[in-house]
Amino acid sequence: MNKNISIIINVGLFIAVAILYYLHFSNSKNTSNSLLDKDSTITEKNIVMSPKEIKAAKIVFVNSDVLNSEYNFVKDLTADAQVKQQRLETAYQSKAQKLQIDYTELQQKASNGLLSENQSIAAQADLKKRKDELDKMEIQMQTLVEEIQRGNEDVRKTVVDYVKEYNKKSNYNYILTHTNGSGGILLFANDSLDITKEILDGLNAQYKAEKGKK
């Protein structure tokens, strides 16, 4: 049974991940000859053009670790999944343990000749029925995993859709996602570009409003 089920926002979430730099550099060499004296000394001077001025790209980022821990939609999905998982695992382990004990006892009785043929057939049928119940519970666990995957997709779509609406007024060129984990690709980010709180507050307000309608 899977013991580690969690809701995770994909690190590749939101609109795009890009690192853009445009650099234009020209070198020109101008040689001017001047007659400074009667020895005709030649002076050479290198002229280096200034880099082309580039309009600053409007780039900000959102910390996905914060969204995972503080977005109420994620919190609710995670809590619901954990409750279902715990309930299934507890029931499964209890039934599996009891089935193993009863199966061992049945083998001992059969080897000692303590069961009639009818008793043995009935006991085996009961064990098979209980084994089938365990198989169904394993299917339920797999269904739960699929449910969590759909929840992940719902979270991702909700965040992406919200960010798109948010950016209609902000007009950023890029809104990146940042994580402190090993999967992160931003080695450094200026805190002034962090819009995580704005996005989080908006998402939670939106989720609260939608939850109130249900």
MARGU-303978 format. One record per residue (C-alpha): residue number from 0; x, z, y. Coordinates in nm, 4 decimals. Layout:
N
resi_xx_zz_yy
NUM_X_Z_Y $
...
END
This chain:
214
resi_xx_zz_yy
0_0.0000_0.0000_0.0000 $
1_0.1271_-0.0856_0.3512 $
2_0.2040_0.2349_0.5407 $
3_0.3184_0.0833_0.8678 $
4_0.0387_-0.0946_1.0429 $
5_0.0574_-0.1276_1.4184 $
6_-0.0632_-0.3397_1.7044 $
7_0.2107_-0.5321_1.8681 $
8_0.2109_-0.7727_2.1442 $
9_0.4358_-1.0617_2.0657 $
10_0.7493_-1.0598_2.2690 $
11_0.6841_-1.4289_2.3409 $
12_0.3566_-1.3259_2.5198 $
13_0.2278_-1.4478_2.8566 $
14_0.2997_-1.7744_3.0339 $
15_0.6644_-1.8786_2.9728 $
16_1.0201_-1.7670_2.9221 $
17_1.2809_-1.9593_3.1300 $
18_1.6118_-1.9235_3.3043 $
19_1.6400_-2.1778_3.5863 $
20_1.9349_-2.2505_3.8096 $
21_1.9949_-2.5607_4.0141 $
22_2.3407_-2.6130_4.1495 $
23_2.4584_-2.8981_4.3623 $
24_2.8228_-2.9152_4.4608 $
25_3.0078_-3.1964_4.6256 $
26_3.3743_-3.2337_4.6876 $
27_3.5101_-3.4785_4.9324 $
28_3.8572_-3.5294_5.0408 $
29_3.9362_-3.6647_5.3816 $
30_4.2822_-3.7544_5.4742 $
31_4.3547_-3.7879_5.8427 $
32_4.6772_-3.9184_5.9674 $
33_4.8029_-3.8123_6.3047 $
34_5.1117_-3.9052_6.4897 $
35_5.2278_-3.5600_6.5918 $
36_5.5770_-3.6573_6.6864 $
37_5.8252_-3.9256_6.6470 $
38_5.8880_-3.8141_6.2790 $
39_5.5298_-3.9260_6.1916 $
40_5.4401_-3.5998_6.0023 $
41_5.1187_-3.6459_5.7910 $
42_4.8658_-3.3605_5.7705 $
43_4.6034_-3.3521_5.4893 $
44_4.2903_-3.1407_5.4978 $
45_4.0384_-3.0776_5.2152 $
46_3.6752_-3.0533_5.3220 $
47_3.4451_-2.8623_5.0822 $
48_3.0739_-2.9089_5.1399 $
49_2.8475_-2.6041_5.1278 $
50_2.6201_-2.5777_4.8202 $
51_2.2772_-2.7250_4.8674 $
52_2.0285_-2.4633_4.9806 $
53_1.7797_-2.3906_4.7041 $
54_1.4396_-2.2398_4.7634 $
55_1.4188_-1.9133_4.5718 $
56_1.2092_-1.9335_4.2583 $
57_0.9230_-1.6843_4.2452 $
58_0.9874_-1.5024_3.9204 $
59_0.8518_-1.1633_3.8107 $
60_0.8295_-0.9826_3.4792 $
61_0.6042_-0.7523_3.2775 $
62_0.7359_-0.4851_3.0409 $
63_0.5574_-0.5431_2.7101 $
64_0.6676_-0.2012_2.5803 $
65_0.4566_-0.0398_2.8510 $
66_0.1588_-0.2611_2.7700 $
67_0.1851_-0.1715_2.4021 $
68_0.1820_0.2002_2.4769 $
69_-0.0566_0.2192_2.7733 $
70_-0.3025_-0.0715_2.7481 $
71_-0.6255_0.0932_2.6320 $
72_-0.7335_-0.2115_2.4333 $
73_-0.4171_-0.1797_2.2227 $
74_-0.4619_0.1971_2.1951 $
75_-0.8171_0.1614_2.0613 $
76_-0.7251_-0.1123_1.8144 $
77_-0.4296_0.0899_1.6883 $
78_-0.6294_0.4119_1.6526 $
79_-0.9107_0.2319_1.4681 $
80_-0.6648_0.0605_1.2333 $
81_-0.4839_0.3873_1.1596 $
82_-0.8099_0.5653_1.0737 $
83_-0.9161_0.2873_0.8353 $
84_-0.5700_0.2697_0.6819 $
85_-0.5498_0.6451_0.6264 $
86_-0.8957_0.6562_0.4720 $
87_-0.8175_0.3715_0.2332 $
88_-0.4770_0.5068_0.1352 $
89_-0.6083_0.8580_0.0723 $
90_-0.8922_0.7307_-0.1458 $
91_-0.6658_0.4868_-0.3279 $
92_-0.3978_0.7431_-0.4068 $
93_-0.6544_0.9957_-0.5268 $
94_-0.8314_0.7474_-0.7550 $
95_-0.5045_0.6003_-0.8828 $
96_-0.3628_0.9436_-0.9660 $
97_-0.6816_1.0490_-1.1496 $
98_-0.6894_0.7199_-1.3381 $
99_-0.3319_0.7655_-1.4547 $
100_-0.4044_1.1202_-1.5763 $
101_-0.7180_1.0126_-1.7650 $
102_-0.5379_0.7154_-1.9183 $
103_-0.2573_0.9419_-2.0460 $
104_-0.5099_1.1836_-2.1942 $
105_-0.6962_0.9000_-2.3621 $
106_-0.3763_0.7759_-2.5243 $
107_-0.2953_1.1249_-2.6540 $
108_-0.6443_1.1731_-2.7996 $
109_-0.6389_0.8288_-2.9579 $
110_-0.2975_0.8890_-3.1160 $
111_-0.4186_1.2234_-3.2533 $
112_-0.7326_1.0689_-3.3987 $
113_-0.9607_1.2735_-3.1732 $
114_-1.1740_0.9791_-3.0585 $
115_-1.4327_0.7900_-3.2521 $
116_-1.4450_0.4134_-3.2200 $
117_-1.7468_0.4320_-2.9897 $
118_-1.5804_0.6996_-2.7759 $
119_-1.2639_0.4913_-2.7458 $
120_-1.4583_0.1788_-2.6443 $
121_-1.6577_0.3730_-2.3843 $
122_-1.3458_0.5411_-2.2436 $
123_-1.1604_0.2116_-2.2130 $
124_-1.4580_0.0495_-2.0403 $
125_-1.4661_0.3376_-1.7909 $
126_-1.0937_0.3049_-1.7205 $
127_-1.1282_-0.0683_-1.6657 $
128_-1.4157_-0.0153_-1.4246 $
129_-1.2101_0.2335_-1.2241 $
130_-0.9095_-0.0015_-1.2261 $
131_-1.1339_-0.2741_-1.0836 $
132_-1.2315_-0.0351_-0.8044 $
133_-0.8660_0.0119_-0.7180 $
134_-0.8179_-0.3654_-0.7103 $
135_-1.1077_-0.3948_-0.4671 $
136_-0.9496_-0.1286_-0.2458 $
137_-0.6268_-0.3290_-0.2384 $
138_-0.8296_-0.6288_-0.1219 $
139_-0.9825_-0.4092_0.1480 $
140_-0.6345_-0.3154_0.2633 $
141_-0.5385_-0.6819_0.2865 $
142_-0.8581_-0.7442_0.4813 $
143_-0.7549_-0.4671_0.7181 $
144_-0.4171_-0.6342_0.7716 $
145_-0.5950_-0.9611_0.8573 $
146_-0.8250_-0.7710_1.0922 $
147_-0.5223_-0.6278_1.2716 $
148_-0.3705_-0.9752_1.3016 $
149_-0.6914_-1.0981_1.4649 $
150_-0.6735_-0.7979_1.6958 $
151_-0.3208_-0.8976_1.7945 $
152_-0.4422_-1.2456_1.8806 $
153_-0.7306_-1.1016_2.0835 $
154_-0.4875_-0.8832_2.2786 $
155_-0.2525_-1.1729_2.3421 $
156_-0.5327_-1.4027_2.4600 $
157_-0.6782_-1.1320_2.6841 $
158_-0.3429_-1.0663_2.8488 $
159_-0.2590_-1.4344_2.8942 $
160_-0.6022_-1.5109_3.0403 $
161_-0.5779_-1.2172_3.2789 $
162_-0.2285_-1.3139_3.3941 $
163_-0.3474_-1.6684_3.4636 $
164_-0.6296_-1.5384_3.6836 $
165_-0.3943_-1.2917_3.8495 $
166_-0.1494_-1.5669_3.9333 $
167_-0.4088_-1.7819_4.1094 $
168_-0.3536_-1.5597_4.4126 $
169_0.0088_-1.4654_4.3508 $
170_0.1359_-1.8173_4.2818 $
171_0.4460_-1.7074_4.0927 $
172_0.6490_-1.9813_3.9280 $
173_0.7199_-1.7687_3.6221 $
174_0.5850_-1.4448_3.4812 $
175_0.8200_-1.3345_3.2049 $
176_0.7825_-1.0672_2.9418 $
177_1.0491_-0.8024_2.9020 $
178_1.1120_-0.5546_2.6222 $
179_1.3710_-0.2815_2.5873 $
180_1.3977_-0.3493_2.2165 $
181_1.6413_-0.5719_2.0298 $
182_1.4081_-0.8682_2.0694 $
183_1.4459_-0.8702_2.4465 $
184_1.6163_-1.1646_2.6157 $
185_1.6447_-1.0291_2.9700 $
186_1.9799_-0.8592_3.0029 $
187_1.9078_-0.7495_3.3575 $
188_1.6015_-0.7472_3.5780 $
189_1.5667_-0.6191_3.9310 $
190_1.3007_-0.3464_3.9429 $
191_1.1514_-0.5051_4.2521 $
192_1.0340_-0.7926_4.0298 $
193_0.8483_-0.5622_3.7911 $
194_0.4697_-0.6152_3.8160 $
195_0.3885_-0.4249_3.4968 $
196_0.1791_-0.1569_3.6710 $
197_-0.0326_-0.4118_3.8552 $
198_-0.1021_-0.6045_3.5359 $
199_-0.1653_-0.2875_3.3340 $
200_-0.4055_-0.1412_3.5908 $
201_-0.5963_-0.4673_3.6056 $
202_-0.6162_-0.5044_3.2279 $
203_-0.7372_-0.1471_3.1812 $
204_-0.9988_-0.1868_3.4550 $
205_-1.1193_-0.5088_3.2936 $
206_-1.1286_-0.3483_2.9471 $
207_-1.3196_-0.0463_3.0764 $
208_-1.5813_-0.2705_3.2372 $
209_-1.6242_-0.4839_2.9247 $
210_-1.6350_-0.1783_2.6988 $
211_-1.9090_-0.0300_2.9156 $
212_-2.1262_-0.3332_2.8556 $
213_-2.1235_-0.2847_2.4767 $
END
